[in-house]
Amino acid sequence: MTDIFETVNRWVSQDRKFALATVIRTWGSGPRPVGSAMAVSADSEMAGSVSGGCVEGSVVKAALEVMEEGVPRLLKYGVTDEDAWAVGLSCGGAIHVYVEPFMAYQEQEKPVWTHLRDAVSRNESCILVTRLSSPGLGHLLVYPDGNTVGRQPEPELVEAALTAFRERKHQVLENEQGQFFIQVFARKSQMIIVGAAHITADLVRLADWYDFETVVIDPRGIFAEKTQFPVPPHQLINDWPAEVLPGLILDEYTYAVLLSHDPRIDDQALDILLRSKVAYIGALGSKRTQEKRVKRLENAGFGEAGIARVHGPVGVDINARRPKEIALSIMAEVIKVQHQFG
């Protein structure tokens, strides 16, 4: 729903009634991923997509009926079994789409929507749980720290939501309490770059293009002050990693790249990053440099599994030579790791 969030928020502020259709399951070559959503207003205006055009007409019709009846509906589309599926998908895939009156217009659901809206607006993570088998019980919003908003926050359900957050994956849960759709609303991914240089400037520009929050750390004043950034990082901090990193969020949505070429700086950052949950750690340098780095980490007490988390030499091998090419190879490796989840 994040891609249509502004529209959804505007429609709510305008008191426009609408239904929300969400892809909760896909099989085969489904045209849109799980979590894709489409809002349909009472006058048939649409925002977003659930199939790229394959079944939108059918979904709009169902959404109008859901608004009129006030009862959610699960729609199934595909080509594998004509008796089980209502409409064929030209791509050969199959999808389940859950259509419901939007939560903001139900009194007991307003707090869930308000907290979800505020979290997304503040670029904070949260997890929305939709009760598919018992829609009358409402939605549940779970924060990464385990706090909740909404009705009946069963411990098992909260833990499942936190697991989905850690795995960065929307998913359907079935247990003794019923069937639920767990949707992760993650904050923007964060890229921490240690070391300001020509590669850093190009990498910040690429990271910004791919919607990362960027933080550049370098205790060497001349590097931090003299590096020209065509696209400025969100934060540029002239201090040592040990002073900065403990104050940053180092979770599964954080990607760290070490570019200082100075072991005093990079190793200080590694000591903190390898003890954290960051999704990616990349370090600039040749194979020989990486061998020396590994030896230092072994001497510092890190085991084989921890050291293996460090991508070095950093980046996808594209025979990069120039700073822009190296930055591209790094960005490609970050995206590759990012797409291993969710």
TAQUI-V787816 format. One line per field, one symbol per residue. ss: DSSP state (H for helix, E for strand, L for the rest). psi: psi as a letter, one per 30 degrees, with the letter a starting at -180 (. if undefined). A space follows every 50 residues. Layout:
ss: ???
psi: ???
//
This chain:
ss: LHHHHHHHHHHHHLLLLEEEEEEEEEELLLLLLLLLEEEEELLLLEEELL LLLLLHHHHHHHHHHHHHHLLLEEEEELLLLLLLLLLLLLLLLEEEEEEE ELHHHLHHHHHHHHHHHHHHHLLLLEEEEEELLLHHHLLEEELLLLLEEE LLLLHHHHHHHHHHHHHLLLEEEEELLEEEEEEEELLLLEEEEELLLHHH HHHHHHHHHLLLEEEEELLLHHHHHHLLLLLLLLEEELLLHHHHHHHLLL LLLEEEEELLLLHHHHHHHHHHHLLLLLLEEEELLLHHHHHHHHHHHHHL LLLHHHHLLEELLLLLLLLLLLHHHHHHHHHHHHHHHHLLLL
psi: fefgeeeeeeeefghkkllkkkjfkllbhkfklkfklkkjlfggkkkakf ggfegeeeeeeeeeeeeefgklkkkkkaffjfffkekkkffgaklkkkkl kkffgkeffeeeeeeeeeeeeghkklkkkkjefifffalkkklfgfllka kiikeeeeeeeeeeeefhkklkkkaffakkkjkkjklkkkjkjjkkaeee eeeeeeeeeghkkkkkkjfjeeeeefkkjejklekjkilkeffeefflji afgkkkkjgfgjeeeeeeeeeeefgagkfkjkkklleeeeeeeeeeeeff gkleeeeffjjkkklkjghkeleeeeeeeeeeeeeeeeffk.
//
